């Protein structure tokens, strides 16, 4: 399948992003002609391979500049740019800020998120017995940078309504306490004519940084959360695996353990990643 080939190309690029990459190299590894690889990638992803590689390199470079005290030239050379000037031009064109300015003041910017393509299988996967791990954790008072939709009820309808660029901005927030998450807000946390489902990232209660255009800062009071985590799974059948965990969570009775879900709180999910399993949490009260 073309989608499987493109995923293989993406995986190869990710593993070799700090090394020279040519069509001939990819062709030799995947055993397809350079012409076919180039044509299929453009057909499936809507951009050519080298545009894609440049976006990943620039985003990876931005993360290093955000988090480490390093020379801009060293970062440029590490990510296969020939010169400081060429890197600065490419970085500024992509993020509308120079790399040095970003390093000194890392504002939220639009990172590029290289999603793999979902492969739909014709035959259904048989589900085996799976374990779901449950833990209760405490969260202090904090805030969240979120972007609301109007009618979205879950990830897919949110993406259709708002687009897929929100995650890239949230990932760039240097002060983030945790990774970005999808959130189902309670009625109390919603605004009129906005959606239950939003995407956001937690930041300290003292956050004084920039809130990107179209986003807003909301308060998250101190609380306890019950967090569910499924077993690792194969990315090819992630919908079935995630669906199994979500159905199991709905059957879970918290009152048996002396607490209930806080209807004024929220529910969240981290980005599903096969190596760690599906993770979802809900605010609880004793």
N, C-alpha and C positions, 0 to 999 in steps of 0.2 A: 504493500500500500504506500501511496505517496506520503501520507501523514507519518507513517512509521519511519520512512527514510528521512523526512525533515526532522523528526525527533532525534534520530541518530546524528544528524548533522549538528543540531543544537548541542547535544551532549559532547560531541567532539570539540566544538568551539569552546564550550565552557571549560573543558579540561586543559585546553591549550591557549587560553586567552592571553597569557603573558609571553607567548612565543609567536614567531612568524607563522601565519596561516595562509596557505594557497589552495586554490581549487584542485591543483594536482595532488596535493597531500590528502585532501579529503577524498578525492577520487580513488586514490590508491588504497586507503583504509576501508572505504565502504564498497569498493568494487563496482562503481558506476562511472560513466564518462563525466568529465568536467562539465560538458555542455548540458547533460541531463540533470546533473546535480543543481547547476545554476538555474535552469529553467523550472524545475520542480519547486525549488525553494521560493523563487519569486512568485510562482503560481499559488502556493499554499500560504505564504507569509505576507505577500503583498509588498515585499521589499527585497532588494538583492542581498546576497550573503554579506558583502563587504559593508553595506550600510548597517546591517544587523550587528556585525562584529564591532564596528566603530561605536555604536550606541552602548554596547556592553562594556567596551573598554573605557569609554568616557564615564559611565556610571560607576564602574569599579574604581576608577581614578578618583572620582568625586568622594566616594566613601573613605578612601585613604586620606585625602586632603581634609576631610571633615574630622577624622578621628586621630590623626597622627601628625606630629611635627616633622615634616620631611620637606625636602626641596622640591619645588614644582618641576624642575628639570629632571630630577631622578624619577618622579612619577611618570612624566612624559615618556622617558626612555624605557621604563619598565613595561609600559603598555604600547610599545612599538611605534611611537611617534618619533619622527626624525629630528625634531628640534623643539625648543621651548616655544618659539613663535608659532609653529604649526599646531602644537597642542593647544596653545592659548586661543588661537582663532577657532579651532573646532569646539573647544569647551565653551567659549563665549557664545558661539552661534547656537549651540544646543541648549545651554542653560541660561543665557542672557546675563551672565556674570563671569568675570575673569576668574581663572583658577586661584590666583593669589587672593583676590577679594573674598572668594568663597571660603578659602582656608582661614582667613582672619575673622570672617563673620558668616558661618554656615547657615544661611537662611534655608527654609524648606524649598526644594526645587523638584522638578519632575524627573525622578529616576526612571530608567528604562527597566521594565520587568520582563524577562524573557520566558514567558510561559511556554511549557510544552503543550502539544496538541492532544486533546482527548481522543483516544482511539476507541471507537464503538465496536464491540464484538457481537457477532451474530448469535453465538450460543451463550446462554446464560451461565454464569459461574455458580457452582453449587456452594452454598455457605456451610462452613464447618463451625463447630462450637468455638466461640471467641471469648476471651476475657476482656472485661472492662474495668479499668482501675479507677478508684474513686478516692479523692482526698479533699479535705477542707482546709482552706488557707485564709489568712487575714490580709486585707488590703487597707492601707492608711488613706486618709483624705487626700484626694488628688484631683486632677482635671483631665479632660480628654479633648483633643482636637478632632472634630468630626465633620463629615459632610453629609447633609441630609438629602434624601430624595423626596418625591411627592407621594408615591404609591407603593414603592418596593416592599416586598414581604420577605425576600431572601436574596442570596447572592446573585442569582442569574437575572432576576427582574431588576435588581439594583444596577447591574452592569449594563443592561439594555437601556435603562433610563439615564444613568449618570455617565457611563463609560467605564473603561478599565484603567484609566490613568490615576485614579485616586490613590491606589496602593503605592504607586511610585513616589508620590508626594509624601505620604505618611512614612514610608521607609526612610526618607531623607531627614526626618526630624531628629536632630542630634540629641535633644534632651529626653527622648522617648524612654519611658520606664520599662516597657515591654515591646514586643513586636506588634505591628498593626493587627487589627481584629475587625471582624464583622460583628455588629451589635444589634440586638433586638431591644428597642427601648420600651419601657412601660408607658402607659397612657400619660402618666404624670411627667415623664421626661420629654414627651413629644411637644411640638409646636403645632398650631392649627395648619391643616393642609400639608402636613409633612408625613414621612413614612415611618413605620415601626423599625424597619431595617436601615441601618446606616453603617458607614465604615469610619474607623477612627483609631487613634493611638493615645495611650495614657502618657501624661506628662506630670511633673511635680505640681503640687498645689500652689507653689510660688512662681510658676512659669510666667515669664515676662517677655517671651520671645515673639517672633512674628507669627501671626495666624494667616495662612495663605488665603487669597481671595476665593470666596465661595465656601470657605470652611468657617467653623465657629468653635469657641471654647466653652465647654460645659463642665459643671461641677460633678464630681463623683465622691459622695461621702464615704467615710470609713465604713467598711463592711466585711462580712465573711462571704466566701464563695465556696460552692461545692464544684469541683472540677472533675470532669469525666475524660478518660483517655482510653481510646481503643488500641488494639494491637497494631503493629506495623502491617502494611498491606502492599500489594503490588499496584503501582500507579495505573496500570491498564484497566483495573476494575474498581477504581476509587469510588464511583457513584454507589455501587452495590455495598461496598464496605462501609462507607460513610452512612448510607441509609440504614444499615444494620445497627450501627452505634446510636444513631439518632432515635430509631424506634425503641431501642433498649432504654435510652434515657427517659423517654416518655412513660415507660412502664415503671420507672424507679419511684418508690414511695418514700420520700424523705421523712415523713412523720414517724416511721419505724425507728429512726435514729434521733428523734427529738428535735427536729427542726422542720421548717416549711419554706417554700420559695417565697421571697419577698416580692409581692406584686407591684411594689413601687420601685423596684430595682431594674435590673436588665439581665439579659442573657448574651453570651458572647461565644464566638468561635475563632480560633486561630486558623491561619491558612493550612488547609489539609496537605500534609506531606507524608508520603508513604512510609518513610523510614521511622517515623515516630508515632504514626496512628492519628486518628481524628481526635481533636481536643475541643471540648466545649465546657463552658462554666455558667453558673447561675448564682445570683445573689440570694442569700438565705437569711433567715432570722430564727432564733432559738424559740 
